[in-house]
Amino acid sequence: VEAGGGDADREVERGFSRITYKVSIDSPNLPDAIQSIVEAATRRCPAFVSAARSIPIEVSILLNDKNLGMKTYDRRNK
């Protein structure tokens, strides 16, 4: 927010519409094991869960430079 510049002369909604994470992992573990760890982290991390209650979080996983896919966590209605 800039004082006297940008949108300072009118009221507009501020904030983010989404948080995006790209997680790169180098590991000998199988993709299912890595996805299981990421899933557990998204359920157990208080900061992640708190943020997901307010805004969708998109997580992409790269395992040894191979894309394992993307998932959006959106807990706004829970």
N, C-alpha and C positions, 0 to 999 in steps of 0.2 A: 504494500500500500504506500503510495507516494503522496506526501503532503502537497496539495496544490497541483498535482499532475495526474495523468491517467484518468481514472474514474472518480477522482476526489469530489467532483461537483455533483455526482449522483450516487444513489444507493444501489449497489449491485450485490448479488449473492457471491460470496467468496468461499473458497475451499477447493478441495480436490474431488474429482469424480471417481478416481480409482488409484490404487497403489499397485505398482508392478514390480515384481522381483524376478530376477533371472539367477537361479542357483546353479553354479558350476561345481561339479564334484568329480574328483579323480579317485577312483576306488576299484579294487578287484571284486567288490560285491556285485551280485546280480541286480538287474533293474528293479525287480520286485522288492528286494531288501531295501534299496535306496528309497523307493516310493513309500514303503512302510515307515521308514524313519521320518521322512518329510511329513507324512500324514500325522504321525504321533506328535511331531513338533507343532503342527498347526492347531492341534487340540490342547496341548499342554502349556504352551507359551502364553503367559498372561498378557503380554504386550500385543501379541498377534491377535489373540481372541478379542481383546478390548478394541483394537483398531477395526477388526472385521465386523464388530457390532455397529460401527459408524460408517464404514466405507468398504466397497468390494476390494479384495486383494487378489491379484492375479499372480500365480506362481508358475514359472516355467523351470523345468529341471533339465540340465545337461549332464549326462554321465559319461565321462571320458570322451567329451565332445560329441556325443550322440544325444539327440533331442528325445527325451522321454515324454514330452507333451506338456500341456498347460492345463491348469485347473484354477477356477475362480472360487474364492471363499467369500461368501456374503452372508453374514449372520445378522443383518439388520432386522429381520422379522422373527428372530428367535428369542 
